[in-house]
Amino acid sequence: MKQELPGVPADTFEALRAALAQRIARWTDGAEQFDTAIPGLAFYRHDTPTPPMNCMVGPSIALTVQGAKRALLGGRSYSYHSGRHLIAALNLPVVLQAVEAHPDRPYLSLVLELDARGIAELVMQAEPPTSPGHTPTASGLAPSLVLGDTTEALLELFLRLVKLLDEPAALAVIAPLVRKEIFYRLLTGEQGAWLWQMASAGSQNQRIARAIEWLKLNFAQPLRVEELAAHVQMSPSRFHHHFRALTAMSPLQFQKWLRLNEARRLMLADRIDASSAAFQVGYESPSQFSREYGRLFGAPPRRDIEDLRQKGGEGSGR
């Protein structure tokens, strides 16, 4: 949906999109990922379509300005392009794939992390949305990953933010104000009621977010689901139900995903052997590690890492 701003021509959306694409292309020239000087803002580029990649997507908005990408979570597909953006409310294990990219017209996007504290402050100050919010999933819970229509107003705000990269002296003062306005527009926009619900303090979603943070920090330790449920003040059955509904995995599956992806990173970046990587991430049996690694990545550790090195690494996700 291309919502027009008052008093601007109908082609403003395309002009804003093209201006953002030009700036992102300049900053990402020769790189798939560029972490900007603005906290939480990164640019992504793919010159050709990519194979599916396992990625941990944090709370963020992914705004594509050229090309198209697909995200998979729990068997559900989310396709987004220059007219659609993707918002994640939690740290989620997804599969990402650039499906529309060409050297003459690469896939280009920006990702801005959602500032949980800043959004919580806005929730306290702003009026609640009057719309009913996003359609619940089959579990009765709001989804943790949603698509939204990119508007001219949103493109204009992001362009203002990106332009600040050429004004280093203004970054510290102006960038936080523009980021705050972006979050405000998201809270009062199409997905506002959903984001409001996901950000509300004390909600079940926030408790699952706390559990995910604990798992990210302690994935190599033995996991007792009952203790983790108690840690976030939920009953084991409710915790398991909500965790699976929001992440498409059980807590144990989520821990395994974290372990295997960290092991893959260690073998690829630090060049350690599979057994050493297995022990570092919490496995006691190298043979079990190899079996589970093969199920997730489609090949045993050694062959998978050799293939990745021949292709130049795992690549960046968003």
C-alpha positions as CSV (number, residue, x, y, z in Angstrom):
1,M,0.0,0.0,0.0
2,K,1.6,3.3,-1.1
3,Q,0.0,5.9,1.2
4,E,0.5,9.4,0.0
5,L,1.6,12.3,2.2
6,P,-0.5,15.5,2.0
7,G,0.6,17.8,-0.7
8,V,3.2,15.5,-2.4
9,P,3.1,13.9,-5.9
10,A,2.0,10.3,-6.4
11,D,5.5,9.2,-7.4
12,T,7.0,10.2,-4.1
13,F,7.1,6.6,-2.9
14,E,9.3,5.6,-5.8
15,A,11.6,8.6,-5.4
16,L,12.1,7.9,-1.7
17,R,12.7,4.2,-2.4
18,A,15.2,5.0,-5.1
19,A,17.1,7.5,-2.9
20,L,17.3,4.9,-0.1
21,A,18.5,2.2,-2.5
22,Q,21.2,4.5,-3.9
23,R,22.6,5.3,-0.4
24,I,22.5,1.6,0.8
25,A,24.2,0.5,-2.4
26,R,27.0,3.1,-1.8
27,W,27.6,1.9,1.8
28,T,27.5,-1.8,0.9
29,D,29.6,-1.7,-2.2
30,G,31.7,-4.9,-2.0
31,A,30.1,-6.2,1.2
32,E,27.0,-8.2,2.1
33,Q,26.6,-6.4,5.4
34,F,27.5,-3.0,6.7
35,D,27.0,-2.0,10.3
36,T,26.5,1.7,10.4
37,A,27.5,4.3,12.9
38,I,23.9,4.5,14.1
39,P,23.3,2.0,16.9
40,G,21.2,-0.9,15.8
41,L,21.1,0.1,12.1
42,A,22.7,-2.2,9.5
43,F,22.5,-2.5,5.7
44,Y,22.4,-5.7,3.6
45,R,23.1,-6.5,0.0
46,H,22.9,-9.6,-2.2
47,D,24.0,-9.4,-5.8
48,T,22.5,-12.8,-6.7
49,P,19.8,-15.0,-5.1
50,T,21.0,-16.9,-2.1
51,P,20.4,-20.4,-0.8
52,P,18.3,-20.7,2.4
53,M,20.3,-19.6,5.4
54,N,19.7,-20.3,9.1
55,C,19.7,-16.9,11.0
56,M,18.8,-15.6,14.4
57,V,16.6,-12.6,13.8
58,G,16.4,-10.2,16.7
59,P,13.6,-7.8,17.5
60,S,13.7,-5.5,14.5
61,I,12.2,-4.1,11.3
62,A,13.7,-5.2,8.0
63,L,12.9,-2.7,5.3
64,T,13.6,-3.9,1.7
65,V,14.2,-1.1,-0.8
66,Q,15.2,-3.3,-3.8
67,G,14.7,-7.0,-4.7
68,A,12.8,-9.5,-2.6
69,K,13.5,-11.9,0.2
70,R,11.6,-14.7,2.0
71,A,11.6,-15.7,5.6
72,L,10.5,-19.1,6.9
73,L,9.4,-19.7,10.5
74,G,7.7,-22.9,11.6
75,G,6.7,-23.8,8.0
76,R,5.1,-20.4,7.4
77,S,6.6,-18.2,4.6
78,Y,6.9,-14.4,4.8
79,S,7.7,-12.7,1.5
80,Y,8.8,-9.0,1.6
81,H,10.0,-6.5,-1.0
82,S,10.1,-2.8,-1.6
83,G,6.4,-2.4,-0.8
84,R,6.5,-4.7,2.3
85,H,8.6,-4.9,5.5
86,L,9.1,-7.6,8.1
87,I,8.9,-7.0,11.8
88,A,10.1,-9.5,14.4
89,A,9.2,-9.0,18.1
90,L,11.5,-11.6,19.5
91,N,14.8,-13.4,18.9
92,L,13.6,-16.0,16.4
93,P,15.4,-18.8,14.5
94,V,14.3,-18.3,10.9
95,V,15.5,-19.4,7.5
96,L,16.1,-16.4,5.1
97,Q,16.6,-16.5,1.4
98,A,17.1,-13.7,-1.1
99,V,14.8,-14.6,-4.0
100,E,15.2,-11.5,-6.3
101,A,18.7,-10.2,-6.7
102,H,20.9,-9.4,-9.7
103,P,24.4,-7.8,-10.1
104,D,22.7,-4.9,-12.0
105,R,19.9,-4.6,-9.5
106,P,21.0,-6.2,-6.2
107,Y,18.9,-7.0,-3.2
108,L,19.2,-4.0,-0.8
109,S,17.7,-3.6,2.7
110,L,18.2,-2.0,6.0
111,V,17.5,-3.5,9.4
112,L,16.8,-1.4,12.5
113,E,16.7,-3.1,15.9
114,L,13.7,-2.4,18.0
115,D,14.6,-0.6,21.2
116,A,12.5,-2.4,23.8
117,R,13.1,0.2,26.5
118,G,12.3,3.1,24.1
119,I,9.2,1.4,22.8
120,A,8.0,0.6,26.3
121,E,8.3,4.3,27.2
122,L,6.3,5.2,24.1
123,V,3.6,2.7,25.1
124,M,3.4,4.5,28.5
125,Q,3.0,7.9,26.8
126,A,1.0,7.3,23.6
127,E,-2.7,6.5,23.2
128,P,-3.5,2.8,22.7
129,P,-4.4,1.8,19.1
130,T,-8.1,1.5,18.4
131,S,-7.6,-1.3,15.8
132,P,-8.1,-4.8,17.1
133,G,-4.5,-5.8,16.2
134,H,-3.1,-8.7,14.2
135,T,-5.0,-11.9,13.7
136,P,-4.0,-14.5,16.3
137,T,-2.3,-17.7,15.3
138,A,-4.0,-21.1,15.7
139,S,-2.7,-21.2,19.3
140,G,-4.7,-18.1,20.1
141,L,-1.5,-15.9,20.5
142,A,-0.4,-13.0,18.4
143,P,2.3,-14.1,15.9
144,S,5.9,-13.1,16.7
145,L,6.7,-12.2,13.0
146,V,4.5,-10.1,10.8
147,L,4.5,-8.2,7.5
148,G,3.5,-4.6,7.0
149,D,2.9,-2.3,4.1
150,T,5.8,0.2,3.6
151,T,4.4,3.8,3.4
152,E,5.9,7.0,2.1
153,A,6.0,8.3,5.6
154,L,8.1,5.4,6.8
155,L,10.4,5.6,3.8
156,E,10.9,9.4,4.5
157,L,11.8,8.7,8.1
158,F,14.3,6.1,7.2
159,L,15.8,8.3,4.5
160,R,16.3,11.0,7.1
161,L,18.0,8.6,9.4
162,V,20.3,7.2,6.7
163,K,21.2,10.7,5.5
164,L,22.7,11.4,8.9
165,L,25.5,9.0,8.1
166,D,26.9,11.8,6.0
167,E,26.7,14.2,9.0
168,P,28.8,12.5,11.7
169,A,28.6,15.6,13.9
170,A,24.7,15.4,14.0
171,L,24.4,11.7,14.7
172,A,24.5,11.7,18.4
173,V,21.8,14.4,18.7
174,I,19.4,13.8,15.8
175,A,19.6,10.0,15.2
176,P,17.9,9.1,18.5
177,L,15.1,11.5,17.7
178,V,14.5,10.0,14.3
179,R,14.6,6.5,15.7
180,K,12.1,7.5,18.3
181,E,9.7,8.8,15.7
182,I,10.1,5.7,13.6
183,F,9.1,3.6,16.6
184,Y,6.2,5.9,17.3
185,R,5.0,5.6,13.8
186,L,5.2,1.8,14.0
187,L,3.2,1.9,17.3
188,T,0.5,4.0,15.7
189,G,0.5,2.4,12.3
190,E,-0.9,-0.7,10.7
191,Q,0.8,-3.1,13.1
192,G,0.6,-0.8,16.1
193,A,-1.9,-2.9,18.1
194,W,0.3,-6.0,17.5
195,L,3.5,-4.2,18.5
196,W,1.8,-2.7,21.5
197,Q,0.7,-6.1,22.7
198,M,4.2,-7.6,22.1
199,A,5.9,-4.7,24.0
200,S,3.6,-4.5,27.0
201,A,5.5,-5.2,30.2
202,G,4.5,-8.3,32.1
203,S,2.9,-9.9,29.0
204,Q,3.4,-13.6,28.2
205,N,5.4,-12.5,25.2
206,Q,7.8,-10.6,27.3
207,R,8.2,-13.6,29.6
208,I,9.1,-15.8,26.6
209,A,11.5,-13.0,25.5
210,R,13.3,-13.3,28.9
211,A,13.5,-17.1,28.5
212,I,15.0,-16.7,25.1
213,E,17.6,-14.3,26.4
214,W,18.5,-16.8,29.1
215,L,18.9,-19.6,26.5
216,K,21.1,-17.4,24.4
217,L,23.4,-16.8,27.3
218,N,23.4,-20.3,28.7
219,F,22.8,-22.6,25.7
220,A,25.9,-24.8,26.6
221,Q,24.4,-25.6,30.0
222,P,22.0,-28.4,30.8
223,L,18.4,-27.3,30.3
224,R,15.7,-28.0,32.8
225,V,12.5,-26.6,31.3
226,E,10.7,-26.6,34.7
227,E,13.4,-24.4,36.2
228,L,13.3,-22.0,33.2
229,A,9.5,-21.8,33.3
230,A,9.8,-20.9,37.0
231,H,12.5,-18.3,36.2
232,V,10.0,-16.4,34.0
233,Q,7.1,-17.1,36.4
234,M,5.0,-19.4,34.2
235,S,3.8,-22.9,34.7
236,P,5.7,-25.6,32.7
237,S,2.7,-26.4,30.5
238,R,1.8,-22.7,29.7
239,F,5.5,-21.9,29.2
240,H,6.0,-24.8,26.7
241,H,2.7,-23.9,24.9
242,H,3.6,-20.2,24.5
243,F,7.3,-20.8,23.7
244,R,6.4,-23.2,20.8
245,A,3.6,-20.9,19.5
246,L,6.0,-17.9,19.3
247,T,9.2,-19.6,18.1
248,A,7.9,-22.7,16.3
249,M,10.2,-24.8,18.5
250,S,10.2,-26.3,21.9
251,P,12.7,-24.9,24.4
252,L,14.9,-28.0,24.0
253,Q,14.8,-27.6,20.2
254,F,15.6,-23.9,20.5
255,Q,18.6,-24.8,22.6
256,K,19.8,-27.4,20.1
257,W,19.4,-24.8,17.3
258,L,21.6,-22.4,19.2
259,R,24.2,-25.0,20.0
260,L,24.5,-26.3,16.4
261,N,24.7,-22.8,14.8
262,E,27.4,-21.7,17.3
263,A,29.3,-24.9,16.6
264,R,29.1,-24.2,12.9
265,R,30.4,-20.6,13.5
266,L,33.3,-22.0,15.6
267,M,34.3,-24.5,13.0
268,L,34.1,-21.9,10.2
269,A,35.6,-18.9,11.9
270,D,38.0,-20.4,14.4
271,R,38.8,-23.5,12.3
272,I,38.4,-26.0,15.2
273,D,37.5,-29.6,14.7
274,A,33.9,-30.9,15.0
275,S,34.6,-32.8,18.3
276,S,36.0,-29.7,20.0
277,A,33.1,-27.6,18.8
278,A,30.7,-30.1,20.0
279,F,32.1,-30.1,23.5
280,Q,32.3,-26.3,23.6
281,V,28.6,-25.9,22.9
282,G,27.5,-28.4,25.4
283,Y,27.4,-31.8,23.7
284,E,28.8,-34.8,25.5
285,S,28.7,-37.1,22.5
286,P,30.4,-36.2,19.2
287,S,28.4,-38.8,17.4
288,Q,25.1,-37.3,18.6
289,F,26.4,-33.9,17.6
290,S,27.2,-35.1,14.1
291,R,23.8,-36.7,13.7
292,E,21.9,-33.6,14.8
293,Y,24.2,-31.3,12.8
294,G,23.5,-33.3,9.7
295,R,19.7,-33.1,10.2
296,L,19.8,-29.4,10.6
297,F,22.3,-28.4,7.9
298,G,21.9,-31.3,5.4
299,A,25.5,-32.6,5.7
300,P,27.9,-33.8,8.3
301,P,30.1,-31.1,10.0
302,R,33.3,-31.6,8.0
303,R,31.6,-31.7,4.6
304,D,29.3,-28.8,5.4
305,I,32.2,-26.6,6.6
306,E,34.3,-27.4,3.5
307,D,31.3,-26.5,1.3
308,L,30.9,-23.2,3.1
309,R,34.6,-22.3,2.7
310,Q,34.4,-23.0,-1.0
311,K,31.4,-20.7,-1.3
312,G,33.2,-18.0,0.8
313,G,31.4,-18.4,4.1
314,E,27.9,-18.6,5.4
315,G,26.9,-15.1,4.4
316,S,24.8,-12.5,6.1
317,G,21.1,-12.9,6.6
318,R,18.9,-9.8,6.3
